């Protein structure tokens, strides 16, 4: 497709960012757009591994803390958790529409990354941090602070959202390789076996190297 057709299908606003970043060189901009698409695809193993490992580890800790598999129900009446309970309600409604049972496992699967990262907010320092720090047993003690963990998860969440909303990541700040390294660091904190296992299937570094220079 030529540049005019790309603009028609993907919108001038979206592809124009690539054109601007490539000095109005339409050929380079088109290549950068395709490269961004392939790079985003290559993030899937990393992002899915991190999200699933994180939510399951949090689930185990909160199940133990509240002694119930539907641990979010223990938050009823606590206004600090209003947003989180709204997310649970939305998950239940989605399951109802799909005629699926709202079991704890199903609800956990429906809750988005933003739900899980929000549990590390400063407002939950007293309520949750004492338990949730155990989600990262291999995080060095000097780094295993709520603020450090929250900042890392926020960075991952923002990156994930850009990928899932088909946004530009090739000229990301911080650089995309730094974000990739941060994701691996968080996995390392959860279990040191996860990064080397993931490395067997993670095409992200190779795809990035193949795009240079953009």
VENCORQUI-V226268 format. One record per residue. N is the residue number from 1. RES is the residue in three letters. D_CENTER is the distance of its C-alpha to the mean C-alpha in Angstrom with 1 decimal. Layout:
n->N res->RES d_center->D_CENTER
n->N res->RES d_center->D_CENTER
This chain:
n->1 res->UNK d_center->32.2
n->2 res->UNK d_center->33.5
n->3 res->UNK d_center->31.8
n->4 res->UNK d_center->33.4
n->5 res->UNK d_center->32.0
n->6 res->UNK d_center->28.4
n->7 res->UNK d_center->28.8
n->8 res->UNK d_center->30.2
n->9 res->UNK d_center->27.4
n->10 res->UNK d_center->24.3
n->11 res->UNK d_center->25.9
n->12 res->UNK d_center->27.5
n->13 res->UNK d_center->25.0
n->14 res->UNK d_center->22.1
n->15 res->UNK d_center->24.1
n->16 res->UNK d_center->26.1
n->17 res->UNK d_center->23.4
n->18 res->UNK d_center->23.8
n->19 res->UNK d_center->27.5
n->20 res->UNK d_center->27.6
n->21 res->UNK d_center->25.6
n->22 res->UNK d_center->28.0
n->23 res->UNK d_center->31.1
n->24 res->UNK d_center->31.9
n->25 res->UNK d_center->32.3
n->26 res->UNK d_center->31.5
n->27 res->UNK d_center->31.5
n->28 res->UNK d_center->29.0
n->29 res->UNK d_center->26.8
n->30 res->UNK d_center->26.8
n->31 res->UNK d_center->26.0
n->32 res->UNK d_center->23.1
n->33 res->UNK d_center->21.7
n->34 res->UNK d_center->22.1
n->35 res->UNK d_center->20.6
n->36 res->UNK d_center->17.4
n->37 res->UNK d_center->17.2
n->38 res->UNK d_center->17.8
n->39 res->UNK d_center->15.4
n->40 res->UNK d_center->12.5
n->41 res->UNK d_center->13.8
n->42 res->UNK d_center->13.9
n->43 res->UNK d_center->10.2
n->44 res->UNK d_center->10.0
n->45 res->UNK d_center->11.4
n->46 res->UNK d_center->9.3
n->47 res->UNK d_center->5.8
n->48 res->UNK d_center->7.9
n->49 res->UNK d_center->9.8
n->50 res->UNK d_center->7.5
n->51 res->UNK d_center->6.2
n->52 res->UNK d_center->9.9
n->53 res->UNK d_center->11.5
n->54 res->UNK d_center->10.0
n->55 res->UNK d_center->11.0
n->56 res->UNK d_center->14.2
n->57 res->UNK d_center->15.1
n->58 res->UNK d_center->14.7
n->59 res->UNK d_center->16.7
n->60 res->UNK d_center->19.4
n->61 res->UNK d_center->19.9
n->62 res->UNK d_center->20.2
n->63 res->UNK d_center->22.4
n->64 res->UNK d_center->24.6
n->65 res->UNK d_center->24.6
n->66 res->UNK d_center->25.8
n->67 res->UNK d_center->27.5
n->68 res->UNK d_center->26.2
n->69 res->UNK d_center->23.6
n->70 res->UNK d_center->23.0
n->71 res->UNK d_center->22.4
n->72 res->UNK d_center->21.1
n->73 res->UNK d_center->24.7
n->74 res->UNK d_center->25.8
n->75 res->UNK d_center->24.3
n->76 res->UNK d_center->26.7
n->77 res->UNK d_center->28.9
n->78 res->UNK d_center->26.7
n->79 res->UNK d_center->25.8
n->80 res->UNK d_center->23.1
n->81 res->UNK d_center->20.9
n->82 res->UNK d_center->21.9
n->83 res->UNK d_center->18.6
n->84 res->UNK d_center->17.0
n->85 res->UNK d_center->20.1
n->86 res->UNK d_center->19.8
n->87 res->UNK d_center->16.4
n->88 res->UNK d_center->18.2
n->89 res->UNK d_center->21.1
n->90 res->UNK d_center->19.1
n->91 res->UNK d_center->17.8
n->92 res->UNK d_center->21.5
n->93 res->UNK d_center->22.8
n->94 res->UNK d_center->20.7
n->95 res->UNK d_center->21.9
n->96 res->UNK d_center->25.4
n->97 res->UNK d_center->25.4
n->98 res->UNK d_center->24.6
n->99 res->UNK d_center->27.2
n->100 res->UNK d_center->25.1
n->101 res->UNK d_center->25.9
n->102 res->UNK d_center->23.7
n->103 res->UNK d_center->23.5
n->104 res->UNK d_center->21.2
n->105 res->UNK d_center->19.5
n->106 res->UNK d_center->19.1
n->107 res->UNK d_center->17.8
n->108 res->UNK d_center->15.2
n->109 res->UNK d_center->14.0
n->110 res->UNK d_center->13.9
n->111 res->UNK d_center->12.0
n->112 res->UNK d_center->8.7
n->113 res->UNK d_center->5.6
n->114 res->UNK d_center->7.8
n->115 res->UNK d_center->10.6
n->116 res->UNK d_center->9.7
n->117 res->UNK d_center->8.8
n->118 res->UNK d_center->12.0
n->119 res->UNK d_center->14.1
n->120 res->UNK d_center->14.2
n->121 res->UNK d_center->15.8
n->122 res->UNK d_center->19.4
n->123 res->UNK d_center->21.0
n->124 res->UNK d_center->20.2
n->125 res->UNK d_center->21.6
n->126 res->UNK d_center->24.7
n->127 res->UNK d_center->23.5
n->128 res->UNK d_center->20.5
n->129 res->UNK d_center->20.0
n->130 res->UNK d_center->23.0
n->131 res->UNK d_center->21.4
n->132 res->UNK d_center->17.7
n->133 res->UNK d_center->18.7
n->134 res->UNK d_center->19.8
n->135 res->UNK d_center->16.3
n->136 res->UNK d_center->16.5
n->137 res->UNK d_center->20.1
n->138 res->UNK d_center->20.0
n->139 res->UNK d_center->18.8
n->140 res->UNK d_center->21.9
n->141 res->UNK d_center->23.7
n->142 res->UNK d_center->24.0
n->143 res->UNK d_center->20.2
n->144 res->UNK d_center->19.5
n->145 res->UNK d_center->19.8
n->146 res->UNK d_center->17.8
n->147 res->UNK d_center->17.3
n->148 res->UNK d_center->16.2
n->149 res->UNK d_center->13.5
n->150 res->UNK d_center->12.4
n->151 res->UNK d_center->12.5
n->152 res->UNK d_center->10.4
n->153 res->UNK d_center->7.5
n->154 res->UNK d_center->8.2
n->155 res->UNK d_center->8.2
n->156 res->UNK d_center->4.8
n->157 res->UNK d_center->3.9
n->158 res->UNK d_center->6.9
n->159 res->UNK d_center->6.5
n->160 res->UNK d_center->4.1
n->161 res->UNK d_center->6.8
n->162 res->UNK d_center->9.4
n->163 res->UNK d_center->9.1
n->164 res->UNK d_center->9.2
n->165 res->UNK d_center->12.0
n->166 res->UNK d_center->13.8
n->167 res->UNK d_center->14.1
n->168 res->UNK d_center->15.6
n->169 res->UNK d_center->13.8
n->170 res->UNK d_center->17.0
n->171 res->UNK d_center->18.3
n->172 res->UNK d_center->15.3
n->173 res->UNK d_center->16.1
n->174 res->UNK d_center->15.3
n->175 res->UNK d_center->16.1
n->176 res->UNK d_center->13.6
n->177 res->UNK d_center->15.1
n->178 res->UNK d_center->14.5
n->179 res->UNK d_center->10.8
n->180 res->UNK d_center->11.2
n->181 res->UNK d_center->13.5
n->182 res->UNK d_center->11.4
n->183 res->UNK d_center->8.8
n->184 res->UNK d_center->12.2
n->185 res->UNK d_center->13.6
n->186 res->UNK d_center->11.3
n->187 res->UNK d_center->12.1
n->188 res->UNK d_center->15.6
n->189 res->UNK d_center->15.7
n->190 res->UNK d_center->15.0
n->191 res->UNK d_center->17.5
n->192 res->UNK d_center->19.1
n->193 res->UNK d_center->19.7
n->194 res->UNK d_center->16.1
n->195 res->UNK d_center->15.9
n->196 res->UNK d_center->19.4
n->197 res->UNK d_center->18.8
n->198 res->UNK d_center->15.7
n->199 res->UNK d_center->17.8
n->200 res->UNK d_center->20.2
n->201 res->UNK d_center->17.9
n->202 res->UNK d_center->15.6
n->203 res->UNK d_center->17.4
n->204 res->UNK d_center->15.2
n->205 res->UNK d_center->17.8
n->206 res->UNK d_center->20.7
n->207 res->UNK d_center->19.5
n->208 res->UNK d_center->19.0
n->209 res->UNK d_center->22.4
n->210 res->UNK d_center->24.0
n->211 res->UNK d_center->23.1
n->212 res->UNK d_center->24.9
n->213 res->UNK d_center->26.6
n->214 res->UNK d_center->25.0
